[in-house]
């Protein structure tokens, strides 16, 4: 009898897409918002991502009054705490909409945060992270230039 292939979860599929796109990320992140811990499926620096499952179920976690209220509280708490919350469906992950959105968003954020002369100084996976001290002289001069150019 042939072995059944184990079905990959949508979160695993999205993790593979993020990895293939070169993003550094964390999974299953708890973000504390005024004493309440919210679980997010993925975190890329200050961007939080939730994959919404079970949206077509009659009594799924995201389509009851309590579920919708919890999702609102979670998203609003993330914004208040300085995060950018994003929500995608299983369909978005499977058809590539989610990873395409993330790639385009990060390119736009990178362009907005780092003016043209300084773009080569910073890889995209450090977006939205405080500027870290770099070790080589060239990187240190880029680091100083970014600090000078950053809005205060």
VENGI-V234281 format. One record per pair of residues at least 12 apart in sequence whose C-alpha atoms are under 7 Angstrom apart, sorted by the first residue. I is the first residue (numbers start at 0). J is the second residue. If there is no record, write none. Layout:
i=I j=J
i=I j=J
This chain:
i=9 j=89
i=9 j=92
i=13 j=92
i=16 j=98
i=17 j=98
i=22 j=124
i=23 j=43
i=23 j=124
i=24 j=41
i=24 j=42
i=24 j=43
i=25 j=41
i=25 j=42
i=25 j=43
i=26 j=40
i=26 j=41
i=26 j=42
i=27 j=39
i=27 j=40
i=27 j=41
i=28 j=40
i=28 j=41
i=28 j=42
i=32 j=76
i=32 j=80
i=37 j=73
i=44 j=126
i=44 j=127
i=44 j=128
i=45 j=82
i=45 j=83
i=45 j=127
i=46 j=82
i=46 j=83
i=46 j=84
i=47 j=82
i=47 j=83
i=47 j=84
i=47 j=85
i=48 j=84
i=48 j=85
i=48 j=86
i=49 j=85
i=49 j=86
i=49 j=87
i=50 j=86
i=50 j=87
i=50 j=88
i=50 j=89
i=51 j=86
i=51 j=87
i=51 j=88
i=51 j=89
i=52 j=88
i=52 j=89
i=109 j=123
i=109 j=126
i=117 j=141
i=117 j=145
i=120 j=138
i=120 j=141
